[in-house]
Amino acid sequence: MLVSPQRATRPWQGQVEALVTTSLPAHDPDCYLCAGNTRANGEINPAYVGPYVFANDFPALLEGTVGAAPAELTGQEASDTNLETGLNGLFRNEAVSGVSQVICYSESHDLTLPEMTLPMIRKIVDTWTDLYLELGRKYQWVQIFENKGAINGCSNPHPHGQVWASDCVPTLVNQEQEKQKQYMEAHGHNLLVEYCQQELAIDKRIVCKNSHWVAMVPYWATWPFETLLLPARHLSKFTELSAEEKDSLAEILRILTIKYDNLFQTSFPYSMGWHCAPELAEGSDKHWQLHAHFYPPLLRSATVRKFMVGYEMLAESQRDMTPEQAAERLQQLPDVHYRAHR
């Protein structure tokens, strides 16, 4: 990774995003996620209070998908299928079966995670846990995530996340799986548990922590204010969390997202996702550590974002500040939301 701090001071004549400052109502009659409103498919949401989960009206995954591509072919069989699979089987695909669901965080159209109360966030943590338990009984991978902000592709401002469950482990997750397995086999220790302990000892990239969780700008961070959220002890999945750990998770989620909002005094966009152990994987999951990634795109202000282009897409990632500098900026921000002072 290249680090070029001088780039952070270069004159900016690139794209500047529109700063959205409009206050949202507690209930928007035109929002298809609000309680009691009609969704895009014509169904009517119940008058829900707290988290509400429903099947995505435009799912990326469908149950019972069939038609996987054939395995390696040889001889005449391969010649007959060259038009479909390419010479020597270079063109490969595989059907994936699964489900896509939406998680409305609450009935409040105007409350994002950093503006919610701890009991409200705790209910979201419980919802994540229930979904992981339910979907993990049937599917190998359960991906819980949130895209926050229009700049990050969020199509509706009502605070919500998603869960996609599939019958196979996705590519990026499989890479994490292999690296954690290799480290366990080579050293006899859990990779991310040991990494977290070393980060706590160094104490240069820690953003915030409590008795059960640690949020840090990881050593390998690519996005300017990227963070990694880890439990303080070994936990491979949501279903292993104690009641106290769930309370602490709600607390640190609120603090971390408040710091994000306070950084540029805006509702800070990000993509956030949880990586739990693949539920139906064979063998022990001692190598796997539960963790969440936060990937926020803003670079200098609420209107200047980081783009992954040029050298970064073609060769290697590049940072405009060190992970230590980013962590220090986030760490020094108050734990009280900037709007609370108004």
C-alpha positions in Angstrom: 0.0 0.0 0.0 1.2 3.5 -0.9 0.8 6.3 1.6 1.1 9.8 0.2 0.0 12.4 2.9 1.0 15.3 0.6 -2.0 14.3 -1.6 -4.3 15.4 1.1 -3.2 19.0 0.7 -3.3 19.2 -3.1 -5.8 21.7 -4.6 -9.1 20.0 -5.2 -10.8 20.7 -8.6 -12.5 17.3 -8.9 -16.0 16.2 -8.3 -17.9 17.8 -5.3 -21.0 16.0 -4.0 -24.2 17.9 -3.2 -24.6 18.4 0.5 -28.0 17.2 1.6 -29.1 19.1 4.7 -32.9 18.6 4.5 -34.5 17.4 7.7 -36.5 14.2 7.3 -39.9 13.7 8.9 -40.5 11.0 11.4 -42.9 9.5 9.0 -42.9 10.0 5.2 -46.2 9.1 3.5 -44.4 8.6 0.2 -41.7 6.2 1.7 -42.3 2.6 0.8 -40.5 1.5 3.9 -42.4 3.5 6.5 -45.0 1.8 8.7 -48.4 1.5 7.2 -47.3 2.6 3.7 -47.7 0.7 0.4 -44.5 -0.8 -1.0 -43.5 -1.0 -4.7 -45.1 -4.4 -5.1 -48.4 -3.2 -3.8 -48.1 -4.9 -0.3 -48.9 -2.7 2.7 -46.4 -2.6 5.6 -47.9 -3.3 9.0 -47.9 -0.5 11.7 -44.6 -1.9 13.0 -42.6 -0.5 15.9 -38.9 -1.3 16.1 -37.1 -3.5 13.5 -39.3 -4.9 10.7 -38.0 -7.6 8.3 -39.6 -8.5 5.0 -38.6 -10.2 1.7 -36.9 -7.8 -0.7 -39.3 -6.8 -3.4 -36.5 -6.8 -6.0 -34.3 -9.7 -4.7 -30.8 -10.4 -6.0 -31.1 -14.0 -4.8 -33.9 -16.5 -5.3 -34.7 -19.7 -3.6 -34.4 -22.9 -5.5 -32.3 -21.5 -8.3 -31.0 -24.4 -10.4 -28.7 -24.8 -13.5 -25.2 -24.8 -12.3 -22.5 -25.0 -14.9 -20.9 -28.4 -15.5 -17.7 -29.3 -13.8 -14.4 -29.8 -15.6 -15.0 -31.4 -19.0 -12.5 -33.3 -21.2 -12.2 -34.7 -24.7 -15.1 -34.7 -27.1 -17.4 -33.6 -24.2 -15.4 -30.4 -23.8 -15.4 -29.8 -27.6 -19.2 -30.0 -27.7 -19.6 -27.4 -25.0 -16.8 -25.0 -26.1 -19.4 -22.5 -27.3 -20.9 -22.4 -23.8 -17.9 -22.8 -21.6 -15.1 -21.4 -23.8 -11.9 -23.2 -24.8 -10.4 -25.3 -21.9 -13.3 -24.3 -19.7 -12.3 -20.7 -19.3 -15.9 -19.5 -19.0 -17.3 -20.8 -15.8 -20.4 -19.9 -13.8 -22.5 -21.4 -11.1 -26.1 -20.9 -10.0 -26.6 -19.6 -6.5 -29.8 -20.2 -4.5 -30.7 -17.9 -1.6 -32.9 -15.1 -0.2 -32.7 -11.3 0.1 -34.5 -9.5 3.0 -34.8 -5.9 4.1 -34.4 -4.9 7.7 -36.1 -1.6 8.6 -34.3 -0.4 11.7 -37.3 1.2 13.3 -40.6 3.0 12.4 -38.7 6.3 12.5 -37.9 7.6 9.0 -35.5 10.2 10.4 -33.3 8.2 12.9 -30.1 6.6 11.7 -28.0 4.4 14.0 -26.0 7.3 15.7 -29.3 9.1 16.5 -31.1 6.1 18.0 -31.2 5.2 21.7 -29.3 2.2 23.0 -32.4 0.1 23.5 -33.4 0.8 19.8 -29.9 -0.4 18.6 -30.0 -3.4 20.9 -33.2 -4.5 19.2 -31.4 -4.3 15.8 -28.6 -6.5 17.3 -31.2 -9.0 18.4 -32.8 -9.0 14.9 -29.4 -9.7 13.3 -28.9 -12.6 15.7 -32.3 -14.0 15.0 -31.8 -13.8 11.3 -28.4 -15.4 11.4 -29.8 -18.3 13.5 -32.9 -18.7 11.3 -31.2 -18.4 7.9 -28.0 -20.2 9.0 -30.0 -23.4 9.5 -30.6 -23.5 5.7 -27.9 -21.5 4.0 -24.1 -21.7 4.2 -23.6 -17.9 4.2 -25.6 -15.2 5.8 -24.5 -11.6 4.9 -25.9 -8.8 7.1 -25.1 -5.3 5.8 -26.1 -1.7 5.4 -25.5 0.8 2.6 -26.0 4.2 4.2 -26.4 7.4 2.1 -27.3 8.0 -1.6 -23.6 8.4 -2.4 -23.2 4.7 -1.4 -26.1 3.5 -3.6 -28.8 3.6 -0.9 -32.1 3.9 -2.8 -34.3 4.9 0.2 -33.4 7.3 3.0 -35.4 5.3 5.6 -32.7 3.8 7.9 -32.5 0.1 6.9 -30.1 -2.7 6.3 -30.3 -6.0 4.4 -29.5 -9.7 4.8 -28.7 -11.9 1.9 -28.3 -15.7 2.5 -26.8 -18.0 -0.1 -26.0 -21.7 -0.4 -22.3 -21.0 -1.1 -19.6 -18.9 0.4 -18.9 -15.7 -1.6 -15.5 -15.1 -3.2 -14.2 -12.4 -0.8 -15.5 -14.2 2.3 -13.8 -17.4 1.1 -10.5 -15.5 0.9 -10.9 -14.5 4.6 -11.8 -18.0 5.4 -8.7 -19.4 3.8 -6.3 -16.8 5.4 -7.8 -17.4 8.9 -7.5 -21.2 8.5 -3.9 -20.9 7.2 -2.9 -18.7 10.2 -4.5 -21.1 12.7 -2.7 -24.1 11.1 0.7 -22.3 11.1 0.5 -20.6 14.5 -2.1 -22.4 16.5 -3.9 -19.0 17.3 -6.9 -17.2 15.9 -5.6 -14.6 13.4 -8.0 -11.7 14.3 -8.0 -12.4 18.0 -4.2 -12.1 18.0 -4.4 -9.1 15.7 -6.8 -7.3 18.0 -4.5 -8.0 21.0 -1.6 -6.5 19.2 -3.5 -3.4 18.1 -4.6 -2.8 21.7 -0.9 -3.1 22.8 0.2 -0.7 20.1 -2.7 1.7 20.7 -2.1 3.8 17.7 -5.1 2.9 15.5 -7.8 2.3 18.1 -10.9 4.6 17.6 -13.0 3.5 20.5 -13.5 0.5 22.8 -15.5 -0.8 25.7 -15.4 -3.9 27.9 -16.4 -6.3 25.0 -15.6 -4.6 21.7 -12.8 -2.7 19.9 -13.2 -0.5 16.8 -10.0 0.4 14.9 -8.7 1.7 11.6 -7.0 -1.5 10.5 -3.4 -1.6 9.5 -4.3 -2.5 5.9 -7.2 0.1 5.6 -7.8 1.2 2.1 -10.6 3.7 2.5 -9.6 6.9 4.4 -11.7 6.3 7.5 -12.3 2.6 7.2 -12.8 0.8 10.5 -12.9 -2.8 11.7 -15.1 -3.8 14.6 -14.0 -6.8 16.6 -15.1 -8.6 19.8 -12.5 -8.6 22.6 -12.7 -12.4 23.0 -13.0 -15.2 20.4 -16.5 -15.3 19.0 -17.2 -16.9 15.6 -20.9 -15.9 15.2 -23.8 -13.8 16.6 -25.4 -16.7 18.4 -22.4 -16.9 20.8 -22.9 -13.4 22.1 -23.9 -13.0 25.7 -26.6 -10.4 26.8 -23.8 -8.1 28.1 -21.9 -8.4 24.8 -25.0 -7.5 22.9 -25.5 -4.4 25.1 -21.9 -3.4 24.6 -22.2 -3.9 20.8 -25.2 -1.5 20.8 -23.1 1.0 22.7 -20.0 0.8 20.5 -22.1 0.9 17.3 -23.7 4.1 18.6 -20.3 5.7 19.6 -18.5 4.8 16.4 -21.3 6.0 14.1 -21.6 9.3 16.2 -17.9 9.8 15.6 -18.4 9.3 11.9 -21.2 11.9 11.8 -19.2 14.3 13.9 -16.2 14.1 11.6 -17.7 16.3 8.9 -20.9 17.2 10.7 -23.0 15.3 8.2 -25.0 12.0 8.1 -21.9 10.0 7.2 -22.3 7.5 4.4 -20.8 4.0 4.6 -21.1 0.4 3.6 -21.1 -1.8 6.7 -21.2 -5.6 6.8 -20.8 -8.4 9.3 -18.7 -11.5 8.6 -19.8 -14.4 10.8 -18.6 -18.0 10.5 -20.2 -19.8 7.6 -23.0 -21.7 9.4 -23.0 -24.9 7.5 -19.3 -25.2 6.9 -17.7 -28.6 7.9 -15.2 -28.8 10.7 -14.3 -26.4 13.5 -14.8 -22.7 13.3 -12.1 -21.8 15.9 -10.2 -20.1 13.1 -13.0 -17.7 12.4 -13.5 -14.4 14.3 -16.8 -12.5 14.1 -16.1 -9.0 12.8 -17.7 -6.0 11.0 -16.2 -3.8 8.2 -17.1 -0.1 7.8 -16.2 1.3 4.4 -17.0 5.1 4.3 -16.2 7.0 1.1 -15.7 10.5 2.3 -12.2 11.9 2.1 -11.8 15.6 3.0 -15.3 16.8 3.8 -19.0 16.1 3.5 -18.8 17.0 -0.2 -15.4 15.5 -1.3 -15.3 11.7 -1.6 -12.5 9.2 -2.2 -12.5 7.5 -5.6 -10.8 4.2 -6.3 -9.3 4.9 -9.7 -6.1 4.7 -11.8 -3.2 3.2 -9.9 -5.4 2.0 -7.1 -7.6 -0.1 -9.5 -4.7 -1.3 -11.6 -1.8 -1.8 -9.2 -2.2 -1.1 -5.4 -4.3 0.8 -3.0 -3.1 4.3 -2.0 -3.9 6.4 1.1 -4.0 10.2 1.5 -3.3 9.8 5.2 -1.9 7.0 7.4 -4.2 4.7 9.3 -2.8 6.2 12.5 -3.8 9.7 11.4 -7.3 8.6 10.5 -7.7 6.8 13.8 -6.5 9.8 15.8 -9.0 12.1 14.1 -11.9 9.8 14.8 -10.7 9.0 18.3 -10.6 12.7 19.3 -14.1 13.4 18.2 -16.8 13.7 20.9 -19.2 10.8 21.7 -22.2 13.2 21.7 -23.8 13.7 18.3 -23.2 17.1 16.8 -27.0 17.7 16.3 -27.5 17.3 20.1 -25.8 20.7 20.6 -28.3 22.5 18.4 
